Amino acid sequence: MVGGFNCNVTNISKRLGSNLKIMLIPNVETLLKERRGAIHVGANDGGERDWYVKNGFVPVIWFEPDPNVYLKLYGNLKDIKYVNHFAYNIGVHDTLKNAVLNVANNSGQSSSILQFGTHTTSHPKVQYIGKEIIQLERLDNFLDVHNYAHGMFNFLNIDVQGVELNVIKSLGDSIDEFDYIYTEVNTGNVYKECCLLSDIDAYLESRNFTRVAVKMTCNDWGDAFYIKNILL
């Protein structure tokens, strides 16, 4: 397994509102054997868009439920080099059809349908400043309704502040079409009733994925990367 505990300031900038957008686990692209389409759930302003272009993912679809943040995302994808990128102003969940999104004051990077847990003490300057009623949809249903071909996507990236497992479960059996899952994870109750790294490990193990890398900050959140077993 690659990576582990990490506490440097650059990584923490992801949560504190810096314009720098990074994937905490370095050189993920070196672990990819095939690149098709990518799905990014919890897009914010699309800070990873050039990474997808550089690494040849086509198409890329983005989900961002906050209408104000979505406008930034939409604007950032107008350049011709993002012609195969498509943004949707909805969220993803396996059971809920709508929810109240708590909007955070760090450009929405900490916004969640969950309440803050230890996030309040770890990042006291980050607060909820508003609420939005958001639409949610299952990924498997979305792909069918919008006529995306089966097997078109093999990379899933999730950054949804505590409900990552709900996003993964929303794929249903369509998860079998994916090879790679990169997701933010928590090892403590950063958000109240959030899923934990161990929960995601257990579910993805049951769906024939193995965690091959993890990078944690000192505040109980980080990123993990999973690969389908047949590719290992």
Secondary structure, 3 states (H helix, E strand, C coil): CECCECCCHHHHHHHHCCCCCCCCCCCHHHHCCCCCEEEEECCCCCCCHHHHHHCCCCCEEEECCCHHHHHHHHHHCCCHHHCCEEEECCEECCCCCEEEEEEECCCCCCCECCCECCHHHHCCCCCEEEEEEEEEECHHHHHHHCCCCCCCEEEEEECCCCCHHHHHHCCHHHHHHCCEEEEEEECCCCECCCCCHHHHHHHHHHCCEEEEEEEECCCCEEEEEEEEHHHC
